[in-house]
Amino acid sequence: MTRIDGWENKLETYFLSRKDTPFIWGKTDCCMFVADAIKAITEVDVGEYFRDKYTKILPAYALMKAYSNGGSLQETWERIASDNKMKQVYNKDMLPGDIVTMKLEGYCNPLAGRLSNGITVGIQSFAEGVLCQGKEGLVLSLKPEIVSSWKI
């Protein structure tokens, strides 16, 4: 996967546009936040399989389960990474825009937390930390417990 020219400005603009956007299943949830960020900096839609196909939690997880052959959020992002030839990257080598799956921090819908096995997905920010979609907008996790990370 290749980043387009000017990706830094595109990613910064995207982050600013989503800063105060509330969580909405199928539009601005954690997976669509990351898929849209990747699309902004690569013009590749890794969320195409999911886009406009769900508006509630259970259909979202049913789609992930179907896509990942019975898995959850972690396995879904592993397949997205594999399908798009994204290489795993060590945490110390991550750049802004790289993908991170990490343990959930703070408040989470209890059902979502259980269905995702306590994992969420985010994007490495320009500052220290990972940006994730929160209930009322983006949340910066300063010291996330990273499960996996992939280079964009």
VEXDREN-2710 file (C-alpha; in Angstrom, 1 decimal):
% VEXDREN-2710
k/r/px/py/pz
1/MET/0.0/0.0/0.0
2/THR/1.4/3.4/-1.0
3/ARG/0.7/6.8/0.5
4/ILE/-0.1/9.5/-1.9
5/ASP/1.8/12.7/-2.3
6/GLY/0.8/15.2/0.4
7/TRP/-0.5/12.4/2.6
8/GLU/0.6/14.3/5.8
9/ASN/-1.8/17.3/5.0
10/LYS/-4.6/14.9/4.0
11/LEU/-4.3/13.0/7.2
12/GLU/-4.1/16.1/9.3
13/THR/-7.2/17.5/7.5
14/TYR/-9.0/14.2/8.1
15/PHE/-8.2/14.2/11.8
16/LEU/-9.4/17.8/12.2
17/SER/-12.6/17.0/10.3
18/ARG/-13.4/14.1/12.6
19/LYS/-12.2/15.7/15.9
20/ASP/-15.7/16.3/17.3
21/THR/-17.7/13.8/15.2
22/PRO/-19.7/11.4/17.4
23/PHE/-19.6/7.6/17.1
24/ILE/-22.2/6.3/14.7
25/TRP/-22.3/2.6/13.7
26/GLY/-21.4/2.1/10.1
27/LYS/-20.4/5.8/9.6
28/THR/-18.0/7.0/12.2
29/ASP/-17.3/3.9/14.4
30/CYS/-13.7/2.8/15.2
31/CYS/-13.3/0.6/12.0
32/MET/-14.7/3.2/9.6
33/PHE/-12.6/5.9/11.3
34/VAL/-9.5/3.9/10.4
35/ALA/-10.7/2.8/7.0
36/ASP/-11.5/6.4/6.1
37/ALA/-8.1/7.6/7.3
38/ILE/-6.4/5.0/5.1
39/LYS/-8.5/6.1/2.2
40/ALA/-7.5/9.7/2.7
41/ILE/-3.8/8.9/2.6
42/THR/-3.8/6.1/0.0
43/GLU/-7.0/6.5/-2.0
44/VAL/-7.6/2.8/-1.3
45/ASP/-10.9/1.9/0.4
46/VAL/-10.1/-1.0/2.8
47/GLY/-13.5/-0.6/4.3
48/GLU/-15.4/-1.2/1.0
49/TYR/-16.7/-4.6/2.2
50/PHE/-18.3/-3.0/5.3
51/ARG/-19.3/0.5/3.9
52/ASP/-23.0/1.3/4.2
53/LYS/-23.9/-2.3/5.2
54/TYR/-24.7/-1.8/8.9
55/THR/-26.2/0.8/11.3
56/LYS/-26.2/-1.2/14.6
57/ILE/-23.7/-3.2/16.7
58/LEU/-24.8/-6.7/16.0
59/PRO/-24.8/-6.4/12.2
60/ALA/-21.4/-4.8/12.4
61/TYR/-20.0/-7.8/14.3
62/ALA/-21.8/-10.2/12.0
63/LEU/-20.0/-8.6/9.0
64/MET/-16.7/-8.8/10.8
65/LYS/-17.2/-12.4/11.7
66/ALA/-18.1/-13.3/8.1
67/TYR/-15.2/-11.3/6.7
68/SER/-12.7/-12.9/9.1
69/ASN/-14.0/-16.4/9.0
70/GLY/-15.4/-16.4/12.5
71/GLY/-13.0/-13.9/14.1
72/SER/-13.6/-10.6/15.7
73/LEU/-12.1/-7.1/15.3
74/GLN/-8.5/-8.2/15.6
75/GLU/-8.9/-11.0/13.0
76/THR/-10.8/-8.6/10.8
77/TRP/-7.9/-6.1/10.7
78/GLU/-5.4/-8.9/10.3
79/ARG/-7.3/-10.0/7.1
80/ILE/-7.6/-6.4/5.9
81/ALA/-3.8/-6.0/6.4
82/SER/-3.1/-9.2/4.6
83/ASP/-5.5/-8.5/1.7
84/ASN/-3.9/-5.1/1.2
85/LYS/-0.3/-6.3/1.7
86/MET/0.4/-4.2/4.8
87/LYS/3.4/-5.3/6.7
88/GLN/3.5/-5.5/10.4
89/VAL/5.6/-2.8/12.0
90/TYR/7.2/-2.7/15.5
91/ASN/5.8/0.0/17.7
92/LYS/9.1/2.0/17.8
93/ASP/9.0/2.2/14.0
94/MET/5.5/3.4/13.6
95/LEU/4.8/6.6/11.6
96/PRO/1.7/8.8/11.6
97/GLY/-1.1/7.0/9.7
98/ASP/0.0/3.5/10.6
99/ILE/-2.8/1.2/11.9
100/VAL/-2.9/-0.1/15.5
101/THR/-5.1/-2.6/17.2
102/MET/-5.0/-2.1/21.0
103/LYS/-6.7/-2.9/24.2
104/LEU/-9.7/-0.8/24.9
105/GLU/-9.3/2.0/27.4
106/GLY/-11.9/3.8/29.4
107/TYR/-15.6/3.7/28.6
108/CYS/-16.9/1.3/26.0
109/ASN/-20.3/-0.1/25.2
110/PRO/-20.2/-3.3/27.3
111/LEU/-21.6/-5.4/24.4
112/ALA/-19.1/-3.9/21.9
113/GLY/-16.3/-4.6/24.4
114/ARG/-17.3/-8.2/24.8
115/LEU/-17.9/-8.8/21.0
116/SER/-14.5/-7.3/20.2
117/ASN/-12.7/-9.2/22.9
118/GLY/-11.7/-5.9/24.4
119/ILE/-9.8/-4.7/21.3
120/THR/-10.2/-1.5/19.3
121/VAL/-8.5/-0.1/16.2
122/GLY/-6.8/3.3/15.8
123/ILE/-4.3/5.3/13.8
124/GLN/-0.9/6.5/15.0
125/SER/-1.1/10.3/15.4
126/PHE/1.4/13.0/14.6
127/ALA/2.0/13.4/18.3
128/GLU/2.8/10.6/20.7
129/GLY/-0.1/8.2/20.9
130/VAL/-2.9/6.7/18.9
131/LEU/-6.1/8.3/17.8
132/CYS/-9.3/6.3/18.1
133/GLN/-13.0/7.1/17.6
134/GLY/-14.6/7.8/20.9
135/LYS/-18.3/8.4/21.9
136/GLU/-18.2/12.1/21.2
137/GLY/-15.2/12.5/18.9
138/LEU/-11.6/11.4/18.6
139/VAL/-9.7/10.2/21.6
140/LEU/-5.9/10.3/21.9
141/SER/-4.5/7.3/23.7
142/LEU/-1.1/8.3/25.0
143/LYS/0.2/4.9/26.2
144/PRO/-1.9/2.3/24.4
145/GLU/-1.5/-1.4/25.0
146/ILE/-0.8/-2.3/21.4
147/VAL/-1.8/-5.8/20.1
148/SER/-0.7/-5.4/16.5
149/SER/0.4/-2.6/14.2
150/TRP/0.8/-2.3/10.4
151/LYS/2.6/0.1/8.1
152/ILE/0.6/2.1/5.6
END
